[in-house]
Structures are given as structure tokens and as C-alpha cells.
Amino acid sequence: QVQLVESGGGLVQPGGSLRLSCAAFGFRISIAAMSWYRQAPGKERELVAISSLFGTSTDYADSVKGRFTISRDNAKNTVYLQMNSLKPEDTAAYYCKARSTARNDYWGQGTQVTVSS
């Protein structure tokens, strides 16, 4: 059974940092495209960062470029999102998504990030 479990969210002050983790079960992230999305209250879910199939490239939303970094640890079967210089507008529920080579999408349950003083 495929499962994604996010962790690492919390409350942080503006300018602070958090690292989100997404542990995968039931498949190998090394052969999947992995991404992070976020959804703020009253807004649509948006793509934040993506690590392409096999992890050969990454891309980011303009709003987080230079501040967020997506990475993989294939040995731990875990994907990370390092978030630096956080802003109040980064407040959202963050979701991990995996897309298999068969183009099946799997989602985690989400982890809340709140940036506030």
C-alpha cells in the first residue's frame, strides 16, 4: 500500500526556517517524481517545488525561489523541503505528492506551517 507521511510543520517567526519531511512507504521515491504543494485557507492548492522523475532536475514556484530547496534521500526513501527566510504568506498546509512512472498520483495527509510573530 502506497503511503506518504509528512512531518516537520509548526509555528515559526518571520525570517525563520523549517524542514519538512515526506516519508514514503510502498514504493521507491527513486523512480517517482516528487513534489510539494501548499494550500492556504480560501485559496487553491499550488505547486511549490518539484523534483523530477529520477531526481534529475528541480523547479520552484517563483514565490519561493532562492528560499526553498527540495531534496531526496533515496536510502531513507524520504523527500525534504528546506524552507528558509519564511514569510507570513508562506502560511499554509503543505502536502507531499508522488507521481509514479505509470502517472498515478499519491498524496500525503499534509502538515501545517504557520509563519507569525
C-alpha positions in Angstrom: 0.0 0.0 0.0 1.4 3.4 -1.0 1.6 5.9 1.8 3.2 9.3 2.2 3.7 10.8 5.7 4.6 14.4 6.1 6.1 15.9 9.2 8.1 18.9 10.4 5.4 21.6 10.2 4.8 24.1 13.0 4.8 27.7 14.1 7.8 29.8 13.2 8.6 33.5 13.3 9.1 35.5 10.0 12.6 35.0 8.8 12.9 31.6 10.4 13.4 28.2 8.9 11.7 24.8 8.9 12.4 21.5 7.2 9.5 19.4 6.1 9.9 15.6 5.6 7.9 13.2 3.5 8.5 9.6 4.2 7.3 7.2 1.5 6.0 3.6 2.0 5.1 1.0 -0.6 7.2 2.4 -3.4 10.6 3.8 -4.1 10.9 7.5 -4.5 14.0 7.0 -6.7 11.6 6.1 -9.6 9.0 8.7 -8.9 8.6 12.4 -9.5 8.2 14.0 -6.1 6.7 17.4 -5.3 5.5 19.7 -2.6 2.2 21.7 -2.8 0.6 24.1 -0.4 -2.9 25.3 0.3 -3.7 28.4 2.3 -7.3 28.9 3.6 -9.6 30.1 0.9 -7.0 29.5 -1.8 -6.4 26.8 -4.4 -3.6 24.3 -3.8 -0.4 25.4 -5.6 2.8 23.7 -6.6 5.7 24.8 -4.5 8.6 22.6 -5.6 9.2 19.6 -7.8 11.9 17.0 -8.1 11.5 15.3 -11.5 11.4 11.6 -12.2 14.6 10.0 -11.0 15.5 13.3 -9.4 17.3 14.7 -12.4 16.1 18.2 -12.1 14.2 20.6 -9.7 11.9 23.5 -10.2 10.2 26.0 -7.9 7.3 28.5 -7.8 8.6 32.0 -8.3 7.4 32.9 -4.8 9.8 30.5 -3.1 12.8 30.5 -5.5 16.0 31.2 -3.6 14.3 30.4 -0.2 13.1 26.8 -0.5 15.0 23.7 -1.5 13.6 20.2 -2.4 15.9 17.2 -1.9 15.7 13.5 -1.7 17.4 10.8 0.4 16.8 7.6 -1.6 18.3 5.4 1.2 15.7 6.7 3.6 13.0 6.9 1.0 12.3 10.4 2.1 11.9 13.8 0.4 12.6 17.1 2.2 11.6 20.7 1.7 14.0 23.1 3.4 12.3 26.4 3.9 14.4 29.5 4.8 13.5 33.2 5.2 9.9 32.3 5.8 7.2 34.9 5.4 3.7 35.2 6.7 2.4 34.5 3.2 4.1 31.0 3.4 1.5 30.0 5.9 -0.4 27.0 4.6 -0.9 23.3 4.8 1.9 21.6 2.9 1.4 18.4 1.0 3.7 15.9 -0.5 2.8 14.2 -3.8 4.4 11.3 -5.6 3.8 10.6 -9.3 4.7 7.1 -10.4 6.1 6.1 -13.8 2.5 5.0 -14.6 1.4 8.6 -13.8 -0.5 7.6 -10.7 -0.6 10.3 -8.1 -0.4 9.8 -4.4 -0.8 12.4 -1.7 0.1 12.7 1.9 -2.2 14.0 4.6 -0.4 17.4 4.9 1.4 19.3 7.6 0.6 22.8 8.8 3.1 25.6 8.6 2.3 28.9 10.3 4.6 31.9 10.0 3.7 34.5 12.5 5.3 36.8 15.2 
